[in-house]
Amino acid sequence: MRVLMISWEYPPHMVGGLGRHVYHLSKQLAAGGVEVEVLTFTDGTSPMEERVDGVDVIRVNPYRLRYPDFVSWIHGLNMFMIKRAAELDDFDLIHVHDWLTASSGIALKNLARRPLVATIHSAEMGRRGGHLSNDSERHIHGLEWWLTYEAWRVICCSNYMLGETARHFGCPRDKIVVITNGYESASVGGGGGWGGEREQISAEREGSTDGGKKIVLYVGRLVYEKGPQTLIQAAKHLSRDDLEYFIVGDGSLKPYLADMTRKLGLEGRVRFLGHVPDSEIETLYRRASVAVFPSLYEPFGIVALEAMGAGIPVIVSAVGGLDEIVSDGYNGLKFQPGSAESLSSAISRAVDDSALRDHIVRNAVASLQKYSWRSAAVETARLYREVLTEYEKGTWKPKEW
């Protein structure tokens, strides 16, 4: 079986959980005997072609052209992908991830007359709180609908996303399959740095500065739906001198968050570390007293699994996939989404109650057994075979030019 996997994210070019998903899934599919070619992008700093963990990685460089905005850039990327895919050997099935590669997947499906499988990692309607306020958001929503319509099967990572996909796109539920993400320690990709904070944190770890404060850690993109603003508000509500807040990640909300930190008088307690290489993330997890994932919208939450695997108690908002991963008081703590008061109460419980913290960590590590990339790959390969069996029995085959 030969599969063309199309994704805008793949190491070393990583933005969020989608890239981790594609990396681990393609690696495990290849280990299970599936021939996988990943078609993705480069900015010129990574090879145009290479073989990684049994996966053939093929990249295109959309930066050869200039674009007025991100959506235009994505469409340019897809055009380059279509051209490059036309030069590849024949494949049995196409698998695309989210709207970002929808147009290339749909075009190749109809050009090659091969079945298309789509994974919906999140939905624009959900990211925008149920309201599409401009043409760009409506355009993305339309691409998501088109992808679920054209796909032979649609994969979702949680029961929450199954409901979102059925509701927002009118996708028949018997067309949707839930295959959860897996867990592996935070060590995918690399590159980048974290500025002057790196040396200071390393010194603290070695004990050369005062390490008495307890660290509350946030890891994620700095965008509204991930909820970092709620954590900063909770820091003000707590007003505890023994807590320090590390914010890892970057995004469009960063200037607003920095301004909020100044206005609330938290400059000495909230530290923005920016992008931290994956190779160093686990070190931060192990130094922290608690990890907080305060999302307002979260289809799954791979970062929560990574924190749990690092032996740190997690606090999550009771929303989406996070609500399915964490059982309150058992393998983590939950709080009301968007409530700084509810979050501050959970933080106090986690840092002050050592017995509760030990109980949570023990159960969290045990619960990770449910999340395996190998199992996800086995289920995905099984779905591929089902799709190909239906395809072979049908009449929708390549036509003679």
N, C-alpha and C positions, 0 to 999 in steps of 0.2 A: 504494500500500500504506500503510495507516494502522496504526501500532503504538502500543499503550499500554504504556509502560515503567514499572514500579512498583519504587521503591527507597526505603529509609528514609534513605539518604545521597545528598545532592546538594549542590553548592556553594550557599550558603556553609556549610552544615551538614555538616561532614566529620569522620569518625572514623578511617578507615583507607583501604585500597586500593580498597574497593568503590565509594566515592564517586568516586574518580578514574576508575575503570573506566566507570561509568555516564555520567559527564560526557563523556569522550572518545569513547566508543562512540556515544552518542546524537548528538553533534555531527557525527561522520563519517558516520553513517547519514543524517542530514538532508542533508549535503552531497552524498550519493549519490542523493538523490531520494526517500528514505523519509520519510513524514510521521510524526514522532515526537512523542508527548505523554508527558512524564515526570510521573508522579504521586509526590509526595514530601511531606515535612513542613516546617513552619516553627514556630519558637518565638515568632513574632510580630515578629521583627526583619527578615524578608525578605518580599517581596511574595507575595500569595496567587496571583497569576498574572503571568507575564512571558514574553517571548520571548527566549531566549538562544542565540546562534549557530545560528539556524534551528530551534531546538527550543522547543516550547510547554511551559513548566514550570508545573504546577498544584500548589499546596500545600494541605495541611490542617493545622489546629492542634490537636493532641491535648491540649495543656496546658489546655484548657478544663475538663478533668476531672482528678481526682486518682487516683493509682494507688499500690498498696502496694509494688510492685517493678517491675523493668525488663520482665519478661515480660508482666506485666499491662499496662504502658504500651504495649508492642508490640501487644497484642491490641486495645487501645483505638485505637491508630493505624490498624490495619487496618479497624476498623469505620468510622472516619471516611473512610478511603479508598474503601471499598465505596459508601458514601453519595454521595461526590463523583463517583466514576466513573459512577454511574447517571445523573448529570446531563450527561455528556459526549456528544458526537456518537458515532455508531457507529464501531467500530474492527474491523480484520480479524484482529488477533492480539494476545495479551497476553504480555509478557515480564517475569518477576519475577526478583529476585536474592536468593538465600538464604532461610532460614526466616523472616526478619524480615518479609517481605511475602507469605509463602506463603498464609496464610489468605484474604487479599483476592484474590490471583490465582486461587486455586482457586474461591472463591465466584463471582467474575466470569466465569470460564470456564464454569461450569455455568449461571449465570443468562443469560448472553448466548449460550451455545453457540458459543463461539469457541475456537480452539486456543490452548494454553498452552505457552510455551517457558520453561524455567527455567535460570538459571545458578547452579551450585553453586560458590561461591568458597572455602568451607571446610566442614568437617564437625565437629560437636560431639564425635563419637567421637575424631577426630584431635586436636582441641584439648585433650581431657581425657586424652590418652595411652592411649586404648583402653579406658578404664574410666569408666562413668557412675555417679557416686556419690550422686546425689540426684534427687528428683522433677523439679526444674527442668531438669537436664541430660537426663533421660530424656524429658521433654516436648519439648524442643528437638529431640532426635534423632528423636522421632516425627513432628514437623512436617517435618523434612528428608526422612524416608522418604516421607511423604504427598505432598510436593511432587514428588519424583522419580517417584512412581507416577502422579500426575495429569498430569504434563507430557507433551506430544507428543514433544518432544526435550529432552535435558538437555545443556547446554554446560558444559565444564570448561576451566580455563585452562592445564592441564598434564597430561602423561601420568600424573604422580603422582596428581593428583586424579581422573583417570579410574579408576585402580585403587581409590582410596578410595571413590568413588561406587558402583562395582560391588560392592565387598566389603561395605561397611557397610549398603547399602540393598537389595542384591540386584537392582540395576538392570541390565537386559540391556545388554551392551556395545554392541550395534548400535543402541541408543537414545541413546548418549552420543557427543557430538562434541567434539573438542579444538580450541578456538580460543584461541590464546595472547593474553595482554595485549599492548598496544603500549607504546611509549615516547614520552614528551614531557617536556620539562624540568619541574622541580617548581615550577609556577606556577599551580596551580588553587586557586580559593577565596581565602580570606583571613580577616582578623579575628583578634582575640586579640593578645597581646603576650608578650614574654618578660621582663618585669620589669626590674630594674636591670642584668641581664647585658647587655642590648642596647647600652647606651651604652658599657660597658666593652669589649665585643667590637669595636664600631665604632672606639673609640680605639686598640685594639691594631692593627686593620687599617690605621689611619693612621700607625702607628709611634710613637705617643706613650707607649706602655708597652712593657715587655720582651716581645717576641714570639718569643723564642728557643725556647720549648718546642714540641714537635711535638704536634699535636692528633689524638687518636683519637676519631672521631665515631660515635655511635649515633643513629639516627633510627627511631622506631617507638613503638608503644603500650607502656606499662610494665605488661605482663602476663607471667605465667610462661612461656607458650609461645613468646614472642618472645626469651627468653633474656638479658635485660639483666643478670641476676644472674651469669651466666657471665662477662660482660665485667668486672664489678667484681671477681670472684674472680681473673681473669687480671691485672688491674691490680695486685693484691696480690702475685701470683706473680712478676710482672716486677720490681717494686720499682725502677723507673727514674725518676730525678728529671727526666729530659728529656722525659717524656711527660705529657700532660694529657688528661683524658677528658671529653668533652662528651656529656651524655645529653639528647637532645631527645625530648620526648613526655610524655604523662601517662597515668595509669592506676592501677588498684587496687593495684599492687605498689609504688608509689612510697614509701609510708612504710617498708615493709620494706627497700627498696633504700637509703634514706637511713640507716636504722639499721645496715644492713650496712656502709655506707661509714664510719660513725663507729666501729664496733667494729673494723674492719680498719685504722683509722688513715689513711684516704684522703681525709679532708675537704678537704685543700688541693689534691688532684689530681683529684677527681671532681666535676664541676659539673653540677647539674641545671638545665637551661634551661627546662623546662616546654614548653608549646605555643609553637612558633615559626611565625609566618605563612609560608605557602607562598612568598610573594614574597621572603622572606629565607633560605629553606632553601638555595638554590643558593650564596649568599654563604658560608654555613657550609661547604658541601661544598668550595668552592674554597680555603678557609682551612685545611682539614684535611689531614693527611698520609695518612690512611687512614680508610675507613669500614668499620665492623664490623656485620654482621647475624647475630647468634648464635642464630637461632631453633632451638627444639626441634621445632617444627611450622610448616611454611610451604608453603601450596599453590602460591604463585608467587613473589612478592617484587618488586613494582613499585619499591619504594624502592632496591633494588640497581641497577636499570636507571637510575634517576635519578642515583645516585652515579656510575655508570660514564659517563653522559653529561656529567657535570660535570668529567670528567678526573681523578678521584681513584681510586686503587687500592681494590678492595673485598676484604674477607675475609668469607666466608660459611660457615655450618655446612653440612656435606654432607648436606642433608636436603631432601626435597620438591622444589618447583619451583626453589629456589636451586641444587640439585644439577644441574638440567638447564640452567640459565642459565650457570653458571660452570664452566669447565674449569681445573682446578688448575694454576697456573703459566703459564697462557696468557692468560686475560682476567680473572684474579682468583686468590685463594688460598682453599683450603678447609681446614677443621679438623674434628675429630671432635665431633659435637654434644654439648654439655654438658661438654666437657673444658676446664677453665681452662688446663691445661698445654699442650694442643694449640693453643689460641687464642693464648696468650702467645708461643709459638714463631712462629706465623704473623705476629703483630704485629711482632715483632723483625725478621723477614725483610723485611716490607714497608717499615719505616721506615729500615732500615740499608742495604739493597741498592738503590741508586739505579738501576742498570742493570735489575734485575728490575722495579722500580716503573715505569720508562719503558716496558718491554716489555709489561707488563700493561695499562697505560693505553692504549697504541696499539691493542692487540688488542681491548680492551673497547669502545672507540669504534667500531671496525669491526664488531664483532659486533652492535651495536645495530640494524644494517640489517635484521636478521631480525625485529625487533619494531616493527610499524607499526600504529597505530590505524586507518589507512585500510584496510590489508589485513584487519584484524580485522572492520571494518565490512562489507567486501565479502563475506567468508566468512559473516558473520552474516546479511546480506541474502539470500545464496544459500540459507542454511538456512531462512529465513522462506519463501522461494518454494517450496522443497521441501515444507515443512509445509502451506502453503496449497494446493498442487497435490493432495496426498493428501487434505486436508480436502474440497476441492471434489468429488473423486471418490467420497467416502464419503456416508453417510446421516446423519451426526451434524451436524445443522443447527439453526438457531433454530426453536423451536416457537411456534405461535400460542398466546397466552394464552387 
